[in-house]
């Protein structure tokens, strides 16, 4: 299956189809292999699958009600502005799995520790949003290999969604939502600009 060409944005799902927590965990785990700056993996997933959770999310959606009501889940992807707090966890795991020498780990941690106090918060947020975009795209392609369909959603109340989810708005910033489930109708294929219209050659 070529998920790059077969994936479609789906807006109406089969409401009878649910995704087990085990399968969802596998999908998110594989999606999390996406690259990120310094491997800090700033994405945080909120899987809204229960009726109660969907009611909690509903007030901050701007449309997209059909996806909310019919999808197996709405996956809210948040950008963690305090991602560097997990740097030691990430690099310690790399050492324990034999993927990184300890001296490299120590050098990286020293570099991060010295760098973080001087970071511009706006740049941290913007960089994290790029990483969240990468994981979202990977999530949609991984979901397709499991037989599920998806749609990226940016139409929601960005100012209040973190409040609605009961999380700290000073720490987390919303990136986008990905709806997931089994399609109940075909998505529309879409055209793309020709490479000659999008590429500069030097």
N, C-alpha and C positions, 0 to 999 in steps of 0.2 A: 504493500500500500504506500503510495506517495502522498503523505499527508500535506505536503506543501501545495499540491495542486488539487487535492480532493477535499480539503477542509472548506467548510462554508460557515458563515455566521448564521446561527439558527435562532429564531425568535419564538417559535412554538414547539414545545416539547411534549412528550407523552407523560402525562402526570402520574401514571401508574408505575413508572420506572423509578426505582430508588437505587442509590449507589451505596454499597456497604462501607462502613468505616474502614475496613481492611483494604478494599479496592481504592478508596479515596486516598488513604495513606500512601499506598504504592504509587499512585499517580502524582501526588505532591512530592514524594521522595524523588522520583525520577525527574520531575520538573525542576527540582532544586539543584540539579546538576548544571543548571545554567551558569554562565560566568558572571562574576561581579567584581567590582573594584577591590583589589587586595583580598579577594575571597571573603569579604565581610558579610555577604548574603543578607542584606538588610530587609528582605521581604518577610512579612508576617502574614499568614493566611487566617482568615476567619471564615469557616465553612458554615454557611447558614442553610441548614437542611430541614430543620424541624418547622412545624407550623408556627410555633411560638416565636422562633427566630425570624421567620419571614414576616410575621406581624411587626416585630421590632424593627425590621429593616424598611418596611413599606413606607413610613412617613418621609424618609429621606430620599426616596427614588423620585426621579422626574420622568414619569412614564415608565416604560419597560415592565409594566405590571404583568403582562402575559408571561414574560420570562420568569418573573418572580413566582407566579402562581403555578406554572407548569414544569419548571425545571426541577431536577433532582436536588440541586443546590445552587446557591449564589456564593461564589468564592470571592470575598473581599480581600484585595491585596493591599496591605499597608506598608509604608516605608518607615522603618524604625530609625529615628534620628540618633538613638543611643546604641547603634550597632557595634561600636567599638568596645562596648562592655563585654562582648562575647569573643573578643580577639584571642584571649588566652585559651578559651574552650576550643576554638577552631584549630589553633595551631598545636595545642597539646594533643588533640585527637589525631592530627596529621603525623605527629611524632610517634604516637602509640601504634599507629597503623603502618609505620615504616615508610611513610610518604615524604617525610621531611627530616633532615638531620637536626638534632637539638640545637646546634650552634646557629643554624639558620633561623630556627624558631625564636631563639633568644634575641637575635639581631632584629628580626621583624617586630617583636614585641617592644623592644627598646625604641625602635623607629616610630611605632604607633603611639607609644606613651609620650614621646617628645613632641609629636606632631599634633595630637588631638587638641591641646589647649589653645593652639593658634589657628585652628580651622575656622573658616567663615561658615556660620550656620546655613546660610543660603546655598553655598556650594555643596555642603553635606546633603542638604535636602535634594537639590537638583541631581547630584550624582546618584543618590539612592533611587530616585524616580526612574533614571535610566536603567538601573539594575532591575527594578520591579517590572519594567517593560520587557526586559529580556526573559525574566522568569514567566511572565504571563504568556508570551508567545510560545515558550517551550511547553508550558502547561497545556495549551490548546492542542499542540501537536501530539503530546503524550496521550492526552485524553482520547484523541482520534485512534491511536493504536490500540486502545482498550475498548474501542467500539462506541465511544461516547461523542457527543457533539457539543459545541461551545459557541459562545459569542462574547466578545469584549464589550464592556459597557462603561462609558464615561459620563453618562447622563444621570447624575445623582447630586445631592446636596453635599458638596465637598467640605463645606464649613461645619456641618453638623453630624456627618455620618459616624465619626469616631465617638462622639457623645452618645449617639443612638446605640452603638455597640458596647457601651459601658467601659471604654478604654480611655487612656490618658491622651488628650489631644495635644499636649505639649511634647509628648514623645513620639506619637504616631501620626503620620500624614497619609491620607488616602491616595492611592495610585489609580486603580481601576477595579471594576468588578468583572469576573468571568462567570457567566451562567453555564451550567453543564447538565447534560441529561441525554435522552434519546430523542432524536428529532421526530416530530409528528407531521412535519411537512418539509419539503425540500427547501434548502436555502438557495438564494439566487447566486449564480456564478457572477463574477465581476471582472471587468477588464482592468488592465494595468497600462500605464504609460509605457511607451517604447523607451528602451534604454537610451536611445539618442536624445530623448527629451529630458532625461534625468541625470545624465553623466557628463562630466567634463574630463577630457583626457589631456594630460600634460606630458 
